[in-house]
Amino acid sequence: MKTAAQIILGLASNASVTILDEPTNGLDAVKRKHFYDALITSYENNPRLILLSTHHIEEIQPICESLIVIHDGKVRIHQTMEEVRERGILLTGSTEGIQSATENVNIIESSKIGSISKVMVDEKHSKEWKDIASAHQLSIENASLQDYLINITNKKEVE
């Protein structure tokens, strides 16, 4: 109830900047949906800057215009959601094909089972990457946004 009261107060203030820190913590799925609906309605009725701090990126991505990822006190990403959603490619196939296709590419996750490898590369999903995957007989798919962000923030060095 305390969380719900804080959410109501934050949205009802209609301040020019509304900051909500982990607003859905402690809410069940139905109440989280109600919160997102109320957030959208509040924004539509009174457009303003709403900063939403959360670890539940998959839940909020459909309603966000942009994303800022802060890790270890540094801004790692500040892009539109559309730009961020296009990044992170999963390639799966023979280890040789993966190695050949990803030479000089930033691999942010990798695994291997037998002769099959799977990697996530920090690249934009594109026709060029589809062609590269096809040429090396690899499957290609978009990484989930959450997995991509986990890998970006777990990198040892900042590019």
Contact map, one row per residue, 1 for C-alpha under 8 A:
111110000000000000000000000000000000000000000000000000000000000000000000000000000000000000000000000000000000000000000000000000000000000000000000000000000000000
111111000000000000000000000000000000000000000000000000000000000000000000000000000000000000000000000000000000000000000000000000000000000000000000000000000000000
111111100000000000000011111000000000000000000000000000000000000000000000000000000000000000000000000000000000000000000000000000000000000000000000000000000000000
111111110000000000000000000000000000000000000000000000000000000000000000000000000000000000000000000000000000000000000000000000000000000000000000000000000000000
111111111000000000000000000000000000000000000000000000000000000000000000000000000000000000000000000000000000000000000000000000000000000000000000000000000000000
011111111100000000000000000000000000000000000000000000000000000000000000000000000000000000000000000000000000000000000000000000000000000000000000000000000000000
001111111110000000010010000000000010000000000000000000000000000000000000000000000000000000000000000000000000000000000000000000000000000000000000000000000000000
000111111111000000000000000000000000000000000000000000000000000000000000000000000000000000000000000000000000000000000000000000000000000000000000000000000000000
000011111111100000000000000000000000000000000000000000000000000000000000000000000000000000000000000000000000000000000000000000000000000000000000000000000000000
000001111111110001110000000000000000000000000000000000000000000000000000000000000000000000000000000000000000000000000000000000000000000000000000000000000000000
000000111111110001000000000000000000001001000000000000000000000000000000000000000000000000000000000000000000000000000000000000000000000000000000000000000000000
000000011111110000000000000000000000000001000000000000000000000000000000000000000000000000000000000000000000000000000000000000000000000000000000000000000000000
000000001111111000000000000000000000000000000000000000000000000000000000000000000000000000000000000000000000000000000000000000000000000000000000000000000000000
000000000111111101000000000000000000000000000100000000000000000000000000000000000000000000000000000000000000000000000000000000000000000000000000000000000000000
000000000000111111000000000000000000000000000001000000000000000000000000000000000000000000000000000000000000000000000000000000000000000000000000000000000000000
000000000000011111000000000000000000000000000001100000000000000000000000000000000000000000000000000000000000000000000000000000000000000000000000000000000000000
000000000000001111100000000000000000000000000001111000000000000000000000000000000000000000000000000000000000000000000000000000000000000000000000000000000000000
000000000110011111110000000000000000000000000001111000000000000000000000000000000000000000000000000000000000000000000000000000000000000000000000000000000000000
000000000100000011111000000000000000000000000000011110000000000000000000000000000000000000000000000000000000000000000000000000000000000000000000000000000000000
000000100100000001111110000000000000000000000000011110000000000000000000000000000000000000000000000000000000000000000000000000000000000000000000000000000000000
000000000000000000111110000000000000000000000000000111000000000000000000000000000000000000000000000000000000000000000000000000000000000000000000000000000000000
000000000000000000011111100000000000000000000000000111100000000000000000000000000000000000000000000000000000000000000000000000000000000000000000000000000000000
001000100000000000011111100000000000000000000000000111000000000000000000000000000000000000000000000000000000000000000000000000000000000000000000000000000000000
001000000000000000000111111000010010000000000000000000000000000000000000000000000000000000000000000000000000000000000000000000000000000000000000000000000000000
001000000000000000000111111000000000000000000000000000000000000000000000000000000000000000000000000000000000000000000000000000000000000000000000000000000000000
001000000000000000000001111100000000000000000000000000000000000000000000000000000000000000000000000000000000000000000000000000000000000000000000000000000000000
001000000000000000000001111111110000000000000000000000000000000000000000000000000000000000000000000000000000000000000000000000000000000000000000000000000000000
000000000000000000000000011111110000000000000000000000000000000000000000000000000000000000000000000000000000000000000000000000000000000000000000000000000000000
000000000000000000000000001111111000000000000000000000000000000000000000000000000000000000000000000000000000000000000000000000000000000000000000000000000000000
000000000000000000000000001111111100000000000000000000000000000000000000000000000000000000000000000000000000000000000000000000000000000000000000000000000000000
000000000000000000000000001111111110000000000000000000000000000000000000000000000000000000000000000000000000000000000000000000000000000000000000000000000000000
000000000000000000000001001111111111000000000000000000000000000000000000000000000000000000000000000000000000000000000000000000000000000000000000000000000000000
000000000000000000000000000011111111100000000000000000000000000000000000000000000000000000000000000000000000000000000000000000000000000000000000000000000000000
000000000000000000000000000001111111110000000000000000000000000000000000000000000000000000000000000000000000000000000000000000000000000000000000000000000000000
000000100000000000000001000000111111111000000000000000000000000000000000000000000000000000000000000000000000000000000000000000000000000000000000000000000000000
000000000000000000000000000000011111111100000000000000000001000000000000000000000000000000000000000000000000000000000000000000000000000000000000000000000000000
000000000000000000000000000000001111111110000000000000000000000000000000000000000000000000000000000000000000000000000000000000000000000000000000000000000000000
000000000000000000000000000000000111111111000000000000000000000000000000000000000000000000000000000000000000000000000000000000000000000000000000000000000000000
000000000010000000000000000000000011111111100000000000000000000000000000000000000000000000000000000000000000000000000000000000000000000000000000000000000000000
000000000000000000000000000000000001111111110000000000000000001000000000000000000000000000000000000000000000000000000000000000000000000000000000000000000000000
000000000000000000000000000000000000111111111000000000000000000000000000000000000000000000000000000000000000000000000000000000000000000000000000000000000000000
000000000011000000000000000000000000011111111110000000000000000000000000000000000000000000000000000000000000000000000000000000000000000000000000000000000000000
000000000000000000000000000000000000001111111111000000000000000000000000000000000000000000000000000000000000000000000000000000000000000000000000000000000000000
000000000000000000000000000000000000000111111110000000000000000000000000000000000000000000000000000000000000000000000000000000000000000000000000000000000000000
000000000000000000000000000000000000000011111110000000000000000000000000000000000000000000000000000000000000000000000000000000000000000000000000000000000000000
000000000000010000000000000000000000000001111111000000000000000000000000000000000000000000000000000000000000000000000000000000000000000000000000000000000000000
000000000000000000000000000000000000000001111111100000000000000000000000000000000000000000000000000000000000000000000000000000000000000000000000000000000000000
000000000000001111000000000000000000000000100111110000000000000000000000000000000000000000000000000000000000000000000000000000000000000000000000000000000000000
000000000000000111000000000000000000000000000011111000000000000000000000000000000000000000000000000000000000000000000000000000000000000000000000000000000000000
000000000000000011110000000000000000000000000001111100000000000000000000000000000000000000000000000000000000000000000000000000000000000000000000000000000000000
000000000000000011110000000000000000000000000000111110000000000000000000000000000000000000000000000000000000000000000000000000000000000000000000000000000000000
000000000000000000111110000000000000000000000000011111000000000000000000000000000000000000000000000000000000000000000000000000000000000000000000000000000000000
000000000000000000111110000000000000000000000000001111100000000000000000000000000000000000000000000000000000000000000000000000000000000000000000000000000000000
000000000000000000001110000000000000000000000000000111111000000000000000000000000000000000000000000000000000000000000000000000000000000000000000000000000000000
000000000000000000000100000000000000000000000000000011111000000000000000000000000000000000000000000000000000000000000000000000000000000000000000000000000000000
000000000000000000000000000000000000000000000000000001111111000000000000000000000000000000000000000000000000000000000000000000000000000000000000000000000000000
000000000000000000000000000000000000000000000000000001111111100000000000000000000000000000000000000000000000000000000000000000000000000000000000110000000000000
000000000000000000000000000000000000000000000000000000011111110000000000000000000000000000000000000000000000000000000000000000000000000000000000110000000000000
000000000000000000000000000000000000000000000000000000011111110000000000000000000000000000000000000000000000000000000000000000000000000000000000000000000000000
000000000000000000000000000000000001000000000000000000011111111100000000000000000000000000000000000000000000000000000000000000000000000000000000000000000000000
000000000000000000000000000000000000000000000000000000001111111100000000000000001000000000000000000000000000000000000000000000000000000000000000000000000000000
000000000000000000000000000000000000000000000000000000000111111100000000000000000000000000000000000000000000000000000000000000000000000000000000000000000000000
000000000000000000000000000000000000000100000000000000000001111110000000000000000000000000000000000000000000000000000000000000000000000000000000000000000000000
000000000000000000000000000000000000000000000000000000000001111111100000000000001000000000000000000000000000000000000000000000000000000000000000000000000000000
000000000000000000000000000000000000000000000000000000000000001111100000000000011100000000000000000000000000000000000000000000000000000000000000000000000000000
000000000000000000000000000000000000000000000000000000000000000111110000000001111100000000000000000000000000000000000000000000000000000000000000000000000000000
000000000000000000000000000000000000000000000000000000000000000111111000000011111001000000000000000000000000000000000000000000000000000000000000000000000000000
000000000000000000000000000000000000000000000000000000000000000001111100001111100000000000000000000000000000000000000000000000000000000000000000000000000000000
000000000000000000000000000000000000000000000000000000000000000000111110001111000000000000000000000000000000000000000000000000000000000000000000000000000000000
000000000000000000000000000000000000000000000000000000000000000000011111111110000000000000000000000000000000000000000000000000000000000000000000000000000000000
000000000000000000000000000000000000000000000000000000000000000000001111111100000000000000000000000000000000000000000000000000000000000000000000000000001000000
000000000000000000000000000000000000000000000000000000000000000000000111110000000000000000000000000000000000000000000000000000000000000000000000000000000000000
000000000000000000000000000000000000000000000000000000000000000000000111111000000000000000000000000000000000000000000000000000000000000000000000000000000000000
000000000000000000000000000000000000000000000000000000000000000000000111111100000000000000000000000000000000000000000000000000000000000000000000000000000000000
000000000000000000000000000000000000000000000000000000000000000000011110111111000000000000000000000000000000000000000000000000000000000000000000000000000000000
000000000000000000000000000000000000000000000000000000000000000000011110011111000000000000000000000000000000000000000000000000000000000000000000000000001000010
000000000000000000000000000000000000000000000000000000000000000000111100001111100000000000000000000000000000000000000000000000000000000000000000000000000000000
000000000000000000000000000000000000000000000000000000000000000001111000001111110000000000000000000000000000000000000000000000000000000000000000000000000000000
000000000000000000000000000000000000000000000000000000000000000001110000000011111011000000000000000000000000000000000000000000000000000000000000000000000000000
000000000000000000000000000000000000000000000000000000000000000011100000000001111111000000000000000000000000000000000000000000000000000000000000000000000000000
000000000000000000000000000000000000000000000000000000000000100111100000000000111111100000000000000000000000000000000000000000000000000000000000000000000000000
000000000000000000000000000000000000000000000000000000000000000011000000000000011111110000000000000000000000000000000000000000000000000000000000000000000000000
000000000000000000000000000000000000000000000000000000000000000000000000000000111111111000000000000000000000000000000000000000000000000000000000000000000000000
000000000000000000000000000000000000000000000000000000000000000000100000000000111111111000000000000000000000000000000000000000000000000000000000100000000000000
000000000000000000000000000000000000000000000000000000000000000000000000000000001111111100000000000000000000000000000000000000000000000000000000100000000000000
000000000000000000000000000000000000000000000000000000000000000000000000000000000111111100000000000000000000000000000000000110000000000000000100000000000000000
000000000000000000000000000000000000000000000000000000000000000000000000000000000011111110000000000000000000000000000000011110000000000000000110000100000000000
000000000000000000000000000000000000000000000000000000000000000000000000000000000000111111000000000000000000000000000001111110000000000000000111100100000000000
000000000000000000000000000000000000000000000000000000000000000000000000000000000000001111100000000000000000000000000001111110000000000000011110000000000000000
000000000000000000000000000000000000000000000000000000000000000000000000000000000000000111110000000000000000000000000111100000000000000000111110000000000000000
000000000000000000000000000000000000000000000000000000000000000000000000000000000000000011111000010000000000000000000111100000000000100001111000000000000000000
000000000000000000000000000000000000000000000000000000000000000000000000000000000000000001111100010000000000000000011110000000000000000001110000000000000000000
000000000000000000000000000000000000000000000000000000000000000000000000000000000000000000111110110000000000000000011100000000000000000011100000000000000000000
000000000000000000000000000000000000000000000000000000000000000000000000000000000000000000011111110000000000000000111000000000000000000001000000000000000000000
000000000000000000000000000000000000000000000000000000000000000000000000000000000000000000001111111000000000000100111000000000000000000000000000000000000000000
000000000000000000000000000000000000000000000000000000000000000000000000000000000000000000000111111100000000000000000000000000000000000000000000000000000000000
000000000000000000000000000000000000000000000000000000000000000000000000000000000000000000001111111110000000000000000000000000000000000111000000000000000000000
000000000000000000000000000000000000000000000000000000000000000000000000000000000000000000111111111111000000000000001110000000000000000101000000000000000000000
000000000000000000000000000000000000000000000000000000000000000000000000000000000000000000000011111111100000000000000000000000000000000000000000000000000000000
000000000000000000000000000000000000000000000000000000000000000000000000000000000000000000000001111111100000000000000000000000000000000100000000000000000000000
000000000000000000000000000000000000000000000000000000000000000000000000000000000000000000000000111111100000000000000000000000000001100100000000000000000000000
000000000000000000000000000000000000000000000000000000000000000000000000000000000000000000000000011111111110000000000000100000000000000000000000000000000000000
000000000000000000000000000000000000000000000000000000000000000000000000000000000000000000000000001111111000000000000000000000000000000000000000000000000000000
000000000000000000000000000000000000000000000000000000000000000000000000000000000000000000000000000001111100000000000000000000000000000000000000000000000000000
000000000000000000000000000000000000000000000000000000000000000000000000000000000000000000000000000001111110000000000000110000000000000000000000000000000000000
000000000000000000000000000000000000000000000000000000000000000000000000000000000000000000000000000001011111000000000000111000000000000000000000000000000000000
000000000000000000000000000000000000000000000000000000000000000000000000000000000000000000000000000001001111110000000011110000000000000000000000000000000000000
000000000000000000000000000000000000000000000000000000000000000000000000000000000000000000000000000000000111110000000011110000000000000000000000000000110010000
000000000000000000000000000000000000000000000000000000000000000000000000000000000000000000000000000000000011111000000011100000000000000000000000000000100000000
000000000000000000000000000000000000000000000000000000000000000000000000000000000000000000000000000000000011111100001111000000000000000000000000000000000000000
000000000000000000000000000000000000000000000000000000000000000000000000000000000000000000000000000000000000111110001110000000000000000000000000000000000000000
000000000000000000000000000000000000000000000000000000000000000000000000000000000000000000000010000000000000011111111100000000000000000000000000000000000000000
000000000000000000000000000000000000000000000000000000000000000000000000000000000000000000000000000000000000001111111000000000000000000000000000000000000000000
000000000000000000000000000000000000000000000000000000000000000000000000000000000000000000000000000000000000000111111000000000000000000000000000000000000000000
000000000000000000000000000000000000000000000000000000000000000000000000000000000000000000000110000000000000000111111000000000000000000000000000000000000000000
000000000000000000000000000000000000000000000000000000000000000000000000000000000000000000011110000000000000000111111100000000000000000000000000000000000000000
000000000000000000000000000000000000000000000000000000000000000000000000000000000000000000011110010000000000011111111110000000000000000000000000000000000000000
000000000000000000000000000000000000000000000000000000000000000000000000000000000000000001111000010000000000011100011111000000000000000000000000000000000000000
000000000000000000000000000000000000000000000000000000000000000000000000000000000000000001110000010000000011111000001111100000000000000000000000000000000000000
000000000000000000000000000000000000000000000000000000000000000000000000000000000000000111100000000000000011110000000111110000000000000000000010000100000000000
000000000000000000000000000000000000000000000000000000000000000000000000000000000000000111100000000001001111100000000011111000000000000000000000000000000000000
000000000000000000000000000000000000000000000000000000000000000000000000000000000000001110000000000000001111000000000001111100000000000000000000000000000000000
000000000000000000000000000000000000000000000000000000000000000000000000000000000000001110000000000000000100000000000000111110000000000000000000000000000000000
000000000000000000000000000000000000000000000000000000000000000000000000000000000000011110000000000000000000000000000000011111000000000000000000000000000000000
000000000000000000000000000000000000000000000000000000000000000000000000000000000000011110000000000000000000000000000000001111101100000000000100000000000000000
000000000000000000000000000000000000000000000000000000000000000000000000000000000000000000000000000000000000000000000000000111111100000000000000000000000000000
000000000000000000000000000000000000000000000000000000000000000000000000000000000000000000000000000000000000000000000000000011111110000000000000000000000000000
000000000000000000000000000000000000000000000000000000000000000000000000000000000000000000000000000000000000000000000000000001111111000000000000000000000000000
000000000000000000000000000000000000000000000000000000000000000000000000000000000000000000000000000000000000000000000000000011111111100000000000000000000000000
000000000000000000000000000000000000000000000000000000000000000000000000000000000000000000000000000000000000000000000000000011111111110000010000000000000000000
000000000000000000000000000000000000000000000000000000000000000000000000000000000000000000000000000000000000000000000000000000111111111000000000000000000000000
000000000000000000000000000000000000000000000000000000000000000000000000000000000000000000000000000010000000000000000000000000011111111100000000000000000000000
000000000000000000000000000000000000000000000000000000000000000000000000000000000000000000100000000010000000000000000000000000001111111111110000000000000000000
000000000000000000000000000000000000000000000000000000000000000000000000000000000000000000000000000000000000000000000000000000000111111111100000000000000000000
000000000000000000000000000000000000000000000000000000000000000000000000000000000000000000000000000000000000000000000000000000000011111111000000000000000000000
000000000000000000000000000000000000000000000000000000000000000000000000000000000000000000000000110110000000000000000000000000000001111111000000000000000000000
000000000000000000000000000000000000000000000000000000000000000000000000000000000000000000001000100000000000000000000000000000000000111111100000000000000000000
000000000000000000000000000000000000000000000000000000000000000000000000000000000000000000111100110000000000000000000000000000000000111111110000000000000000000
000000000000000000000000000000000000000000000000000000000000000000000000000000000000000001111000000000000000000000000000000000000000110011111000000000000000000
000000000000000000000000000000000000000000000000000000000000000000000000000000000000000011110000000000000000000000000000000000000100100001111100000000000000000
000000000000000000000000000000000000000000000000000000000000000000000000000000000000000011100000000000000000000000000000000000000000000000111110000000000000000
000000000000000000000000000000000000000000000000000000000000000000000000000000000000011111000000000000000000000000000000000010000000000000011111000000000000000
000000000000000000000000000000000000000000000000000000000000000000000000000000000000001111000000000000000000000000000001000000000000000000001111101100000000000
000000000000000000000000000000000000000000000000000000000000000000000000000000000000000100000000000000000000000000000000000000000000000000000111111100000000000
000000000000000000000000000000000000000000000000000000001100000000000000000000000001100100000000000000000000000000000000000000000000000000000011111110000000000
000000000000000000000000000000000000000000000000000000001100000000000000000000000000000000000000000000000000000000000000000000000000000000000001111111000000000
000000000000000000000000000000000000000000000000000000000000000000000000000000000000000000000000000000000000000000000000000000000000000000000011111111100000000
000000000000000000000000000000000000000000000000000000000000000000000000000000000000001100000000000000000000000000000001000000000000000000000011111111110000000
000000000000000000000000000000000000000000000000000000000000000000000000000000000000000000000000000000000000000000000000000000000000000000000000111111111000000
000000000000000000000000000000000000000000000000000000000000000000000000000000000000000000000000000000000000000000000000000000000000000000000000011111111100000
000000000000000000000000000000000000000000000000000000000000000000000000000000000000000000000000000000000001100000000000000000000000000000000000001111111110000
000000000000000000000000000000000000000000000000000000000000000000000000000000000000000000000000000000000001000000000000000000000000000000000000000111111110000
000000000000000000000000000000000000000000000000000000000000000000000010000100000000000000000000000000000000000000000000000000000000000000000000000011111110000
000000000000000000000000000000000000000000000000000000000000000000000000000000000000000000000000000000000000000000000000000000000000000000000000000001111111000
000000000000000000000000000000000000000000000000000000000000000000000000000000000000000000000000000000000001000000000000000000000000000000000000000000111111110
000000000000000000000000000000000000000000000000000000000000000000000000000000000000000000000000000000000000000000000000000000000000000000000000000000000111110
000000000000000000000000000000000000000000000000000000000000000000000000000000000000000000000000000000000000000000000000000000000000000000000000000000000011111
000000000000000000000000000000000000000000000000000000000000000000000000000100000000000000000000000000000000000000000000000000000000000000000000000000000011111
000000000000000000000000000000000000000000000000000000000000000000000000000000000000000000000000000000000000000000000000000000000000000000000000000000000000111
